[in-house]
């Protein structure tokens, strides 16, 4: 049996549910296929306990729904999940769970997308035909661990940040956090609080700002050029933290908001990690050269024994594992070929949401744009057709 639908959305993270909500408001029939057993599974199952949104609520809202006014400026993981629960219920978003998409291709004969998904619970294949395909699996589909000589023979624990909950089980252990982005810095802080002997690799220059600095910067960007705002943020950072290069943390040549817009690289929003580094409770180390059993050798020639390695090295897109026709939308790495704000639409009725390296704010913008564009196209061809029936 094949089910035919107007819009098929792959992925029920914030990107997928926001797009479905926008389409529902326009009465455009859509289905979300989600491989996990819940929506927002990355937030629900694969994020650390102490996680809070790094941006103020006004920059993290999904379309057409604000956060409750009683919440703090920077909401916790649990508060965000409650917000998503309310959002899904309010906009009548109903994903089909445990549907792992295996292939999707565009048929030039009927001009539609043909999608095969495995119903994991029943272990049967399901087939869908859609006029429009929206890829909402995002940039964070699968944890990325770099190739390092000797890693496979490491004698201790190896973990990706997506599997880290808290540092309770690492007390008194030597732990190396690989990666100096927001997740890496916050996990290092959490490990230290739990009594782990913590080290972190800082192998590239990063800007370190406070949440308040970022909040002020985003507000100023509405009225002041990016270059001016960046200079202000760099000055405030130096006044707050001093010269961090003496602790092994160097600053990039370009400003924090310029880098975010140009490459998607976010500044580190400090939660207390810098103080622990200054106090010597968290050690900053250079890049890994190779691993031999339980010892890690660094590019400065030094080596040290560790009980665990936690890789906060980001994620990668898995789109190209199942998408057989990219509609001139994606490159070989499963990321949009075009830069934002022109990244979200391809050819043959394919769209993507959540690939702009712009967080929840970017997701909200993408979802609105996609729903508006689909509505315009359907109106142009005479309105939405009833394609919800099944046929053999």
C-alpha positions in Angstrom: 0.0 0.0 0.0 1.1 3.5 -0.7 -0.1 6.6 1.1 -0.3 9.8 -0.9 0.0 13.1 0.8 0.6 16.7 -0.2 3.7 17.4 2.0 5.9 14.8 3.6 8.2 16.0 6.3 11.2 13.8 7.4 12.1 14.4 11.0 10.1 15.5 14.1 12.7 17.7 15.9 11.8 21.4 16.4 12.3 21.9 12.7 9.8 19.3 11.6 7.1 20.2 14.1 7.4 23.9 13.4 7.0 23.2 9.7 4.0 21.0 10.3 2.4 23.6 12.5 2.8 26.3 9.9 1.3 24.0 7.2 -1.6 23.1 9.5 -2.5 26.7 10.0 -2.9 26.9 6.2 -4.8 23.7 6.1 -2.2 22.0 4.0 -2.2 18.2 4.4 1.2 16.9 5.8 2.7 13.9 7.5 5.9 13.8 9.6 8.0 10.6 9.6 10.2 10.3 12.7 12.7 7.4 13.3 12.6 7.7 17.1 9.6 7.0 19.4 9.1 10.7 20.3 9.4 14.2 18.8 12.5 16.3 19.7 14.4 13.1 20.7 17.7 14.8 20.5 16.6 17.2 23.3 14.6 14.6 25.2 17.1 11.7 25.1 20.5 12.9 23.9 21.3 16.2 25.8 23.0 16.6 29.1 20.9 17.3 32.3 22.1 20.8 33.1 21.5 22.1 29.5 19.8 25.5 29.2 19.0 27.4 26.0 22.0 29.7 25.4 19.9 32.5 23.9 17.0 34.4 25.4 13.5 33.1 24.9 12.6 35.7 22.3 15.3 34.2 20.0 14.2 30.6 20.6 10.5 30.7 19.9 8.9 28.5 17.3 6.4 30.2 14.9 3.2 31.7 16.3 3.8 30.7 20.0 5.7 32.6 22.7 7.2 31.1 25.8 5.1 31.4 29.0 5.9 34.8 30.6 6.7 33.2 34.0 9.8 31.4 32.6 13.3 32.8 33.1 15.2 34.5 30.2 17.3 31.4 29.6 15.1 28.4 29.9 16.1 24.9 31.1 16.0 21.8 29.0 12.9 20.6 30.8 11.1 23.9 30.4 11.8 23.8 26.7 10.5 20.3 26.4 7.3 21.4 28.1 7.0 24.3 25.7 7.4 21.8 22.8 4.7 19.5 24.3 2.3 22.5 24.4 3.3 23.6 20.9 2.6 20.1 19.4 -0.7 19.8 21.1 -1.8 23.4 20.3 -1.1 23.1 16.6 -2.3 19.5 16.2 1.1 18.1 15.1 0.9 14.3 14.9 4.2 12.7 13.8 4.3 9.0 12.8 6.9 7.5 15.1 9.4 4.7 14.6 9.5 5.3 10.8 13.1 5.2 9.6 13.2 6.6 6.1 15.4 4.4 3.8 15.0 6.1 0.5 13.4 9.1 -1.2 13.5 9.8 -4.9 11.7 12.1 -7.4 9.8 10.4 -10.2 9.9 12.5 -13.3 6.9 10.7 -14.8 4.4 11.6 -12.1 6.3 14.6 -10.7 6.1 13.3 -7.1 8.4 12.2 -4.4 8.4 8.4 -3.6 9.6 7.6 -0.1 10.2 4.2 1.6 10.3 4.0 5.3 10.6 1.1 7.7 8.0 0.8 10.5 10.5 -0.2 13.1 7.9 -1.4 15.6 6.2 -3.7 13.1 9.3 -4.4 11.0 7.5 -3.7 7.7 8.2 -1.3 4.9 5.8 1.6 4.2 5.6 3.6 1.1 4.6 7.3 0.6 4.0 9.5 -2.4 4.2 13.3 -1.9 4.0 16.3 -4.1 6.4 18.1 -1.8 9.3 16.8 0.4 10.6 18.7 3.4 13.9 17.5 4.9 13.8 18.4 8.6 16.5 16.0 9.9 18.8 19.0 10.5 22.5 19.3 10.9 22.5 17.2 14.1 21.4 13.8 12.8 24.4 11.8 14.0 27.2 12.4 16.5 30.5 13.0 14.8 33.7 11.5 16.2 37.0 12.4 14.4 39.4 9.7 13.2 42.4 9.6 15.6 45.3 7.2 15.4 44.9 4.6 18.1 41.3 5.6 19.2 40.0 2.1 18.5 42.5 0.6 21.0 41.8 3.2 23.8 41.7 1.4 27.1 39.1 3.6 28.8 35.6 4.8 28.1 34.7 6.6 24.8 31.5 8.7 24.7 30.0 11.2 22.4 28.4 14.3 24.1 25.0 13.1 22.9 25.3 10.2 25.4 26.4 12.4 28.3 23.9 13.0 31.0 25.9 14.2 34.0 29.3 13.6 35.6 28.2 11.5 38.6 29.9 8.3 37.4 33.2 10.2 36.6 34.1 11.3 40.1 37.8 11.1 40.7 38.5 9.9 37.2 40.8 11.5 34.6 38.5 12.7 31.9 39.4 14.5 28.6 36.7 16.5 26.8 37.5 16.8 23.1 36.0 19.9 21.7 35.8 23.5 22.9 32.4 24.6 21.7 29.4 25.3 24.0 28.7 21.6 24.7 32.4 20.8 25.4 32.9 23.8 27.7 29.7 23.1 29.6 30.3 19.3 29.9 33.8 20.1 31.3 32.3 22.4 33.8 29.8 19.8 34.9 32.4 17.1 35.1 34.5 19.3 37.4 31.5 20.0 39.6 31.1 16.2 40.0 34.7 15.8 41.1 36.2 14.5 37.9 39.8 15.5 37.1 38.9 17.3 34.0 40.9 18.4 30.9 39.6 20.0 27.7 41.1 20.3 24.3 41.0 23.8 22.8 42.6 23.4 19.4 41.1 26.4 17.6 40.5 30.1 18.5 37.1 30.8 20.1 35.3 33.9 21.4 34.2 33.6 25.0 31.1 35.7 25.9 28.5 35.8 28.7 24.8 35.1 28.0 24.1 38.8 28.8 26.7 39.9 26.2 25.1 37.7 23.5 21.7 39.0 24.4 22.8 42.6 24.2 24.6 41.9 21.0 21.6 40.4 19.3 19.5 43.4 20.3 22.1 45.9 19.0 22.4 44.1 15.7 18.9 45.4 14.8 20.2 48.9 14.8 24.0 48.9 14.6 26.4 47.3 12.0 27.8 43.9 12.8 31.4 45.2 12.8 30.6 47.8 15.4 28.7 45.3 17.6 31.6 42.8 17.3 34.1 45.4 18.5 31.9 46.1 21.5 31.6 42.4 22.4 35.4 41.8 22.1 36.0 44.7 24.4 33.5 43.5 26.9 35.0 40.0 26.8 38.5 41.3 27.5 37.2 43.5 30.4 35.4 40.5 31.9 37.9 37.7 31.3 41.2 39.4 30.7 43.8 37.8 28.4 42.7 34.2 28.0 45.6 33.3 25.7 47.8 32.7 28.9 45.4 29.9 29.7 45.5 28.4 26.2 42.4 30.0 24.8 43.0 32.3 21.8 40.6 34.6 20.1 39.7 34.5 16.4 40.7 37.3 14.0 37.1 37.9 13.1 34.3 39.0 15.4 31.8 36.6 17.1 28.7 37.7 15.2 30.5 37.9 11.9 31.7 34.3 12.4 28.3 33.2 13.3 26.8 34.7 10.2 29.6 33.7 7.8 30.3 30.1 9.0 27.8 29.1 11.6 30.5 29.1 14.4 28.9 30.2 17.6 30.9 32.0 20.4 31.4 30.1 23.6 28.8 31.3 26.1 30.5 30.8 29.5 28.6 29.1 32.3 31.5 29.2 34.8 34.1 27.1 32.9 36.6 30.0 32.5 36.8 30.5 36.3 37.6 26.8 36.7 40.3 27.0 34.0 41.8 30.0 35.8 41.7 28.2 39.1 43.4 25.2 37.5 40.5 22.9 38.1 40.1 22.3 34.4 43.2 21.9 32.3 43.4 23.2 28.8 45.4 21.0 26.4 46.3 21.2 22.6 45.2 18.8 19.9 45.6 15.1 20.1 48.4 13.6 18.0 47.7 9.9 18.7 46.4 7.5 21.3 48.2 4.5 22.7 46.1 2.3 25.1 45.1 4.6 27.9 47.5 7.3 27.1 46.9 10.3 24.9 49.8 12.1 23.1 49.3 15.7 22.2 50.8 17.9 19.5 53.1 19.6 22.0 54.8 16.2 22.6 53.3 15.6 26.1 51.3 12.6 27.0 48.8 11.8 29.7 46.7 8.9 30.9 42.9 9.2 30.9 40.0 7.0 32.1 37.5 8.5 29.6 37.3 10.5 26.5 34.1 12.5 25.8 33.8 13.8 22.3 32.0 17.1 22.1 32.9 17.3 18.4 29.5 18.1 17.0 27.2 16.3 14.6 26.8 15.6 10.9 24.0 15.4 8.5 22.8 12.0 7.4 20.6 13.2 4.5 22.6 11.7 1.7 22.3 8.2 3.2 18.7 8.1 2.1 18.0 11.0 -0.3 18.5 9.7 -3.8 17.7 12.9 -5.6 18.7 16.1 -3.8 16.8 18.5 -6.1 20.1 20.6 -6.4 19.6 21.4 -2.7 22.3 19.5 -0.8 26.1 19.0 -1.3 27.9 15.8 -0.7 28.0 16.4 3.1 24.2 16.7 3.3 24.3 20.4 3.8 22.6 23.1 1.6 24.6 24.2 -1.4 23.4 27.8 -1.0 24.1 30.1 1.9 21.4 31.5 4.1 18.9 33.0 3.4 18.6 31.2 0.1 19.3 27.7 1.5 15.9 26.3 2.2 14.4 25.7 -1.3 15.6 23.3 -4.0 14.1 22.1 -7.3 11.3 19.5 -7.9 9.4 20.5 -4.7 12.1 19.8 -2.1 12.8 22.0 0.9 15.0 21.8 4.0 14.5 23.4 7.4 17.0 23.6 10.2 20.2 23.6 8.1 21.1 27.3 8.4 23.4 26.9 11.5 21.1 29.6 13.0 19.5 27.6 15.9 15.9 27.8 16.8 15.6 31.3 15.4 16.7 30.0 12.0 14.3 27.1 12.2 11.4 29.4 12.9 12.3 31.5 9.9 12.7 28.5 7.6 9.4 26.9 8.6 7.5 30.1 7.9 9.2 30.6 4.6 8.5 27.1 3.5 4.9 27.1 4.5 4.3 30.4 2.7 6.1 29.1 -0.5 4.1 25.9 -0.5 0.9 27.7 0.0 1.7 30.1 -2.9 2.5 27.1 -5.2 -0.7 25.3 -4.3 -2.8 28.4 -4.9 -1.1 28.9 -8.2 -2.0 25.4 -9.4 -5.6 25.8 -8.3 -5.5 24.9 -4.6 -4.7 21.8 -2.6 -5.9 18.5 -3.9 -7.2 15.8 -1.6 -4.4 13.3 -1.8 -4.8 11.6 1.6 -6.3 8.4 0.3 -4.4 5.1 0.1 -4.1 3.1 -3.1 -2.5 -0.2 -4.1 
